Structures are given as structure tokens and as C-alpha cells.
Amino acid sequence: MTRLLVLGGSDFVGRAVVDDALGRGFDVTVLNRGTREVPGAVTALVGDRTGASGLDALRSDDVAQQWDVVVDTWSWAPAAVRDAARLLAGRVPGDSRYVYVSSRSVYAPWPPRGADESAPLVDADPDEEDAEDYARAKRGAEIAVVDALGDRALVLRPGLILGPHENVGRLPWWLRRTARGGRVLAPGPAELPLQYVDARDLAAFALDAALAGASGAVDVVSAPGHATMRDVLGTCVAVTADAAAAAGNPPAELVWAEPTVVERVGIEPWTQLPVWLPPGELYDALHGSDPSRAFDLGLRTRDVRETVHDTWVWLQELDAAGESTPQRADRPGVGLPEELEQEALDLAATAD
């Protein structure tokens, strides 16, 4: 039986890895702070990696001494990844893999359209003990893993990640907005191509690539243009239509606005209008990656309609259970204030 250790495992990508592994019949162990429930079939170890004793549970004689795959989703100080990688290096045999889920943020700003894993990277320190800069933190952690594991290290660099259990709030905000119905500011162009990865596809790829013996860095995103803004927002309208009607709200109506309208109102792309960036240098960097290596290694990406639908089902389950949508403490909240949306809608109407 394949033995998997997930450092994390209770939130978004880590949870997707655990769910996928359990579906394959793996023997799964997780190490995290124990603040969220994990499936009963998982061996749950508790440890806070920001503390000196955070990895002690992995040193216990009761814990497996070797792992076929280790997956680490850490996003904060690189020193925590360094410590874990050094501890586990002797327990990851030569045909096993230590997977670190990094980010395309590690590329020096801004990689041009068509860039791949060879693009220049930000400077970083694997011994850094704070994480004020996300890009430097992720890159420092990459260095730490490769230093400790060499060619047993597999470094995954996703860009925009969507799907159920999202803890940043991008797709959940759009779904809750369309569920309120009425005129919805839709930033254009409507056919603007998007590039992202569903967390479940990222998880499946992580395990597939690790078991196949892949190593080195891999940009894990869909093909450019896998979906458009119209695809995402139109599907949000479709899947939330019943909720809008049940609440007595008018059907959601997408009002497409040119980037100039958004800019004139002072709306912040990406944060106040999640997922969206206007065409330009930053847009090319986020939505123009060359993911050829990932697809050569077997990446499979599901249809955007499945991602949006399943995220909405999950949000409804949260609501039924009286639970709030999870939000990472290290990321700012997302979403557009109603007064700004109305101002932009009014301006879009006059622009027409």
C-alpha cells in the first residue's frame, strides 16, 4: 500500500490531496495544527510548524519510518519547510518523491506570455523565518526542499487555483454575488481567456507525477484559454439561479464593462473583482504560462462548468450546516463593495 504524508491536509489543496489519495486506497497520514477535521480514515498527527516542537510527532516510533510520497503545502516562512525537508530526507527513499506545492509567484516580475519553468526567479533565502513577501517565501521553501532532497524533490507551481474548499474566496465571492441576483458588474472583455487549475486536478497531478518519479519544477495550470470570463461568470449565473429565485431576488444579469470603466471608478482588479485582471503585462504573466511540461507529465484539467458547479454545491453545504466560508488569515478579503459596483454599473450604462 502506498504511504502518503501530507504536511497540512485539512484545507483546500492539502484536503484535495488527502481526498484523492483516500480514493486510491493510500495509507494517509497528515500533520497539521488540528484545527479542522480530517477524514476518519486518516492518521492525524498534531504539530504547529511555527514552534520548536512542531515536528515532534513525526519523530515518534509509532509513525512510519519511510514514505512513498510526501506533500507539503506550506505558504509561510521557508524555515519551516527547510526543517521538515531535512527531517524527512532520510525517510524518502530514492524512488519516492517529496512534493512541494509552490506558486508561479516565484517568477521575477513579470514573466512574459509563453514563459515556462526556465523563467528568472525571485531572490530568496531558505533560512528566512518570516513570510512578509509571498513570492520570496515560496521560492525560499523551494530552495530548501531541493537542497534537502535533490532529485527526489518535485516542485509544483500552480497559478490561480479554484474549486471546492477554496480558502481565498475568489470563486465563492462570484457565486454568492450572482446568487443575490440583479445587475452584476462583469469585467470584460467577456471573451478574455483565463488560465487556472482546479485544486482537485492539481492534487491528482501531484500524486500521479510523484508516483511516476517526476522531479524538478512544473508549472501546473490549464492551457491558456481553458475558459473565459464569460464561461466563469455565465456558469455562476446558471448554477445560482434557483437560489436567487428562492430568495425572491431578480435573476442575475451580467453587465459587461470595459477595463476603462473599472479603472475610472477606482476598482481594484484581482481583489475587488476576483479572478479578473485587465489585459496587460500582469495579465500575461498570470494567464499566459506555457504548461507543456505539466501536460507531458499527464496533467488533466476538468471543464470550468464542473469546477463552478461543485464549488456552489460545497457553499450550499456550508450554509446548510451553518458554517462560514473559510478564509486564509494571511490573504486579504476579496469582493466588490455594493456602492462601487453600482457606480461602475451606472458608468457602464452611459458608456454604452
C-alpha positions as CSV (number, residue, x, y, z in Angstrom):
1,M,0.0,0.0,0.0
2,T,1.3,3.5,-0.9
3,R,2.2,5.5,2.1
4,L,1.5,9.3,1.9
5,L,2.4,12.0,4.3
6,V,0.7,15.4,3.9
7,L,2.0,18.3,5.8
8,G,-1.2,20.2,6.1
9,G,-4.1,18.2,4.6
10,S,-7.2,19.9,6.1
11,D,-7.5,22.9,3.9
12,F,-8.1,23.5,0.1
13,V,-5.2,22.0,-1.9
14,G,-4.0,19.8,1.0
15,R,-7.5,18.5,1.6
16,A,-7.9,17.8,-2.1
17,V,-4.7,15.7,-2.0
18,V,-6.0,13.7,1.0
19,D,-9.3,13.1,-0.6
20,D,-7.7,11.9,-3.9
21,A,-5.3,9.7,-2.0
22,L,-8.0,8.1,0.0
23,G,-9.9,7.4,-3.2
24,R,-6.9,5.5,-4.4
25,G,-6.7,3.4,-1.2
26,F,-3.5,5.0,0.1
27,D,-2.4,4.9,3.7
28,V,-2.6,8.6,4.6
29,T,-1.0,10.5,7.5
30,V,-1.4,14.2,8.0
31,L,0.5,16.6,10.2
32,N,-1.2,19.9,11.0
33,R,-2.4,22.0,13.9
34,G,-5.5,20.0,14.3
35,T,-7.9,23.0,14.0
36,R,-10.0,21.3,11.3
37,E,-11.4,17.8,11.0
38,V,-9.9,15.3,8.7
39,P,-11.5,12.1,7.3
40,G,-11.6,9.3,9.8
41,A,-9.5,7.0,7.6
42,V,-6.5,9.3,8.0
43,T,-3.8,9.1,10.7
44,A,-3.9,12.6,12.2
45,L,-0.7,14.0,13.8
46,V,-0.8,17.3,15.5
47,G,2.0,19.9,15.3
48,D,2.4,23.6,14.9
49,R,5.3,24.1,12.5
50,T,5.8,27.7,13.7
51,G,7.0,26.3,17.0
52,A,10.2,24.5,18.0
53,S,8.4,21.2,18.7
54,G,6.1,21.4,15.7
55,L,7.6,18.3,14.0
56,D,7.9,16.1,17.1
57,A,5.0,13.9,16.2
58,L,6.9,12.7,13.1
59,R,9.8,11.5,15.3
60,S,7.6,9.1,17.2
61,D,8.4,5.4,16.9
62,D,4.7,4.8,16.2
63,V,4.9,6.7,12.9
64,A,6.0,5.0,9.6
65,Q,9.7,5.4,9.1
66,Q,9.5,5.8,5.4
67,W,7.1,7.4,2.9
68,D,6.4,6.8,-0.7
69,V,5.2,10.3,-1.2
70,V,5.3,13.4,1.0
71,V,3.3,16.5,0.0
72,D,3.9,19.9,1.7
73,T,1.6,22.8,1.1
74,W,3.2,25.3,3.4
75,S,2.9,29.0,2.4
76,W,4.7,30.9,5.2
77,A,8.3,31.1,6.5
78,P,10.7,29.0,4.4
79,A,12.5,27.8,7.5
80,A,9.5,25.6,8.4
81,V,9.8,23.8,5.1
82,R,13.6,23.6,5.5
83,D,13.2,21.8,8.9
84,A,10.6,19.4,7.6
85,A,12.6,18.5,4.5
86,R,15.8,17.9,6.4
87,L,13.9,15.7,8.9
88,L,12.2,13.6,6.3
89,A,15.1,13.4,3.7
90,G,16.3,10.2,5.2
91,R,12.8,8.7,5.1
92,V,12.1,9.4,1.5
93,P,13.8,6.6,-0.5
94,G,15.4,7.2,-3.9
95,D,12.3,6.1,-5.8
96,S,10.0,8.2,-3.6
97,R,9.2,11.9,-4.0
98,Y,8.8,14.9,-1.8
99,V,6.3,17.3,-3.4
100,Y,6.3,20.9,-2.5
101,V,3.3,22.9,-3.7
102,S,4.8,26.3,-4.5
103,S,3.4,29.0,-6.8
104,R,4.1,30.8,-10.1
105,S,4.6,33.9,-7.9
106,V,8.2,32.8,-7.6
107,Y,9.0,34.1,-11.1
108,A,10.6,37.5,-11.2
109,P,8.0,40.1,-12.2
110,W,6.7,39.8,-14.7
111,P,7.3,36.7,-16.8
112,P,6.2,37.3,-20.4
113,R,3.5,35.4,-22.2
114,G,4.7,32.0,-23.1
115,A,7.2,31.7,-20.2
116,D,7.9,28.3,-18.7
117,E,9.8,26.8,-15.8
118,S,13.1,28.4,-17.1
119,A,11.9,32.0,-16.5
120,P,14.0,34.0,-14.0
121,L,13.1,33.6,-10.3
122,V,13.0,36.0,-7.4
123,D,15.9,36.0,-4.9
124,A,15.1,34.1,-1.7
125,D,16.6,32.6,1.4
126,P,15.6,29.1,2.6
127,D,16.6,30.0,6.1
128,E,14.2,33.0,6.3
129,E,12.0,32.8,9.4
130,D,9.3,35.3,8.3
131,A,7.0,35.4,5.3
132,E,6.2,39.0,4.7
133,D,6.8,38.5,1.0
134,Y,4.7,35.6,-0.5
135,A,6.9,35.2,-3.6
136,R,10.2,35.1,-1.6
137,A,8.6,32.7,1.0
138,K,7.6,30.2,-1.7
139,R,10.9,30.4,-3.5
140,G,12.9,30.1,-0.3
141,A,10.9,26.9,0.5
142,E,11.6,25.6,-3.0
143,I,15.3,26.0,-2.4
144,A,15.1,24.3,1.0
145,V,13.3,21.3,-0.5
146,V,15.7,20.9,-3.3
147,D,18.7,21.4,-1.0
148,A,17.5,18.5,1.2
149,L,16.1,16.1,-1.3
150,G,17.9,16.8,-4.6
151,D,16.3,14.9,-7.5
152,R,13.7,13.4,-5.1
153,A,12.1,16.9,-5.0
154,L,9.1,17.7,-7.1
155,V,8.2,21.4,-7.1
156,L,4.7,22.3,-8.3
157,R,4.0,25.9,-9.4
158,P,0.3,26.5,-9.8
159,G,-1.1,29.9,-10.6
160,L,-4.8,30.7,-9.9
161,I,-6.4,27.8,-8.0
162,L,-10.1,27.3,-7.9
163,G,-12.6,24.7,-6.8
164,P,-14.4,23.4,-3.7
165,H,-12.9,24.3,-0.3
166,E,-11.3,27.4,-1.7
167,N,-10.0,29.5,1.2
168,V,-9.1,32.7,-0.6
169,G,-12.7,33.5,-1.6
170,R,-12.4,34.3,-5.3
171,L,-14.9,32.0,-6.9
172,P,-17.1,31.8,-3.7
173,W,-17.5,35.6,-3.9
174,W,-18.7,35.5,-7.5
175,L,-21.1,32.7,-6.7
176,R,-22.6,34.5,-3.7
177,R,-22.8,37.7,-5.7
178,T,-24.8,36.1,-8.6
179,A,-27.0,34.3,-6.0
180,R,-28.1,37.8,-4.9
181,G,-29.4,38.4,-8.4
182,G,-29.9,41.7,-10.2
183,R,-27.4,43.6,-12.4
184,V,-23.9,42.2,-11.8
185,L,-20.8,44.1,-12.9
186,A,-18.9,41.8,-15.2
187,P,-15.4,43.0,-16.1
188,G,-14.5,42.5,-19.7
189,P,-13.7,41.7,-22.3
190,A,-16.2,38.8,-21.9
191,E,-14.0,36.5,-24.1
192,L,-10.9,37.3,-22.0
193,P,-9.0,33.9,-21.8
194,L,-8.2,32.6,-18.3
195,Q,-5.7,30.1,-17.1
196,Y,-6.1,28.3,-13.8
197,V,-6.2,24.9,-12.2
198,D,-8.9,23.1,-10.2
199,A,-7.5,22.1,-6.8
200,R,-8.6,18.5,-7.4
201,D,-6.7,18.4,-10.7
202,L,-3.7,19.8,-9.0
203,A,-3.9,17.1,-6.3
204,A,-4.3,14.3,-8.8
205,F,-1.4,15.6,-10.8
206,A,0.8,15.8,-7.6
207,L,0.2,12.2,-6.8
208,D,0.4,10.9,-10.4
209,A,3.7,12.8,-11.1
210,A,5.2,11.8,-7.8
211,L,4.4,8.1,-8.3
212,A,5.8,8.3,-11.9
213,G,9.1,9.6,-10.5
214,A,9.0,13.1,-11.9
215,S,11.2,15.8,-10.3
216,G,12.2,19.4,-10.7
217,A,9.8,22.3,-11.2
218,V,6.5,22.1,-13.0
219,D,4.0,24.9,-13.8
220,V,0.7,23.3,-13.1
221,V,-2.1,25.3,-14.8
222,S,-4.6,24.7,-17.6
223,A,-3.8,25.6,-21.2
224,P,-4.2,29.3,-21.8
225,G,-7.8,30.0,-22.7
226,H,-9.1,26.9,-21.0
227,A,-12.0,29.2,-20.0
228,T,-13.0,32.8,-20.5
229,M,-14.6,35.4,-18.1
230,R,-17.9,34.7,-19.9
231,D,-17.5,31.0,-19.1
232,V,-16.9,31.5,-15.4
233,L,-19.4,34.2,-14.7
234,G,-22.1,32.8,-17.0
235,T,-21.8,29.5,-15.2
236,C,-22.0,31.3,-11.9
237,V,-25.3,32.8,-13.0
238,A,-26.7,29.5,-14.2
239,V,-25.9,27.4,-11.1
240,T,-27.1,30.1,-8.6
241,A,-30.4,30.9,-10.5
242,D,-32.5,28.7,-8.2
243,A,-31.0,30.3,-5.1
244,A,-31.7,33.8,-6.4
245,A,-35.3,32.9,-7.2
246,A,-35.8,31.2,-3.8
247,A,-34.7,34.4,-2.1
248,G,-37.1,36.5,-4.1
249,N,-34.3,38.2,-6.0
250,P,-34.5,39.1,-9.7
251,P,-32.3,36.8,-11.9
252,A,-28.7,37.8,-12.1
253,E,-27.9,39.8,-15.3
254,L,-24.3,40.2,-16.3
255,V,-23.5,43.8,-17.3
256,W,-20.2,43.7,-19.2
257,A,-17.9,46.7,-18.6
258,E,-14.7,47.5,-20.4
259,P,-11.5,47.7,-18.3
260,T,-11.5,51.5,-18.8
261,V,-14.8,51.7,-16.9
262,V,-13.4,49.6,-14.0
263,E,-10.3,51.8,-13.9
264,R,-12.2,55.1,-13.8
265,V,-14.3,54.0,-10.8
266,G,-11.1,53.0,-9.0
267,I,-12.0,49.3,-8.6
268,E,-9.0,47.1,-7.8
269,P,-8.6,44.2,-10.2
270,W,-8.0,40.7,-8.7
271,T,-9.0,41.7,-5.2
272,Q,-12.3,43.6,-5.6
273,L,-13.0,41.8,-8.8
274,P,-11.6,38.3,-8.1
275,V,-10.1,36.2,-10.8
276,W,-10.0,39.2,-13.3
277,L,-7.1,41.2,-14.5
278,P,-7.3,43.7,-17.4
279,P,-5.2,42.8,-20.5
280,G,-1.6,43.9,-20.0
281,E,1.7,42.8,-18.6
282,L,0.4,41.3,-15.3
283,Y,-2.5,39.6,-17.1
284,D,0.1,38.0,-19.5
285,A,2.1,36.8,-16.5
286,L,-0.8,35.1,-14.8
287,H,-2.8,33.8,-17.7
288,G,-0.1,33.2,-20.3
289,S,2.1,30.4,-18.9
290,D,3.4,27.6,-21.0
291,P,2.3,24.5,-19.1
292,S,3.7,22.0,-21.7
293,R,5.7,20.1,-19.1
294,A,2.7,19.5,-16.9
295,F,0.7,18.1,-19.8
296,D,3.6,16.0,-20.9
297,L,3.6,14.5,-17.4
298,G,-0.1,13.8,-17.5
299,L,-2.0,16.8,-16.2
300,R,-5.7,16.6,-16.8
301,T,-8.0,19.6,-16.4
302,R,-11.7,19.4,-16.0
303,D,-14.3,21.6,-17.6
304,V,-14.9,25.0,-15.9
305,R,-18.6,24.2,-15.5
306,E,-17.7,21.3,-13.2
307,T,-15.4,23.5,-11.1
308,V,-18.1,26.2,-10.7
309,H,-20.9,23.8,-10.1
310,D,-19.1,21.8,-7.5
311,T,-17.9,24.9,-5.7
312,W,-21.5,26.1,-5.4
313,V,-22.6,22.7,-4.1
314,W,-19.9,23.0,-1.4
315,L,-21.0,26.5,-0.5
316,Q,-24.6,25.4,-0.1
317,E,-23.4,22.6,2.2
318,L,-21.6,25.1,4.3
319,D,-24.8,27.2,4.5
320,A,-26.9,24.3,5.4
321,A,-24.5,23.4,8.3
322,G,-24.4,27.0,9.5
323,E,-20.7,27.2,8.7
324,S,-18.9,30.3,7.3
325,T,-16.8,30.2,4.2
326,P,-13.1,29.6,5.1
327,Q,-10.7,32.4,4.7
328,R,-6.9,32.3,4.9
329,A,-5.7,34.7,7.6
330,D,-2.7,35.7,5.5
331,R,-4.7,36.8,2.5
332,P,-6.8,39.9,2.3
333,G,-10.6,39.5,1.8
334,V,-11.9,39.8,-1.8
335,G,-15.0,41.3,-3.3
336,L,-16.6,44.5,-4.5
337,P,-18.5,46.9,-2.2
338,E,-22.0,47.4,-3.4
339,E,-21.6,51.2,-3.8
340,L,-18.6,50.8,-6.1
341,E,-20.4,48.2,-8.1
342,Q,-23.4,50.5,-8.6
343,E,-21.1,53.4,-9.6
344,A,-19.5,51.2,-12.2
345,L,-22.8,49.9,-13.5
346,D,-24.0,53.5,-13.9
347,L,-20.9,54.4,-15.7
348,A,-21.1,51.3,-18.0
349,A,-24.7,52.3,-18.9
350,T,-23.6,55.8,-20.0
351,A,-20.6,54.3,-21.9
352,D,-23.0,52.2,-23.9
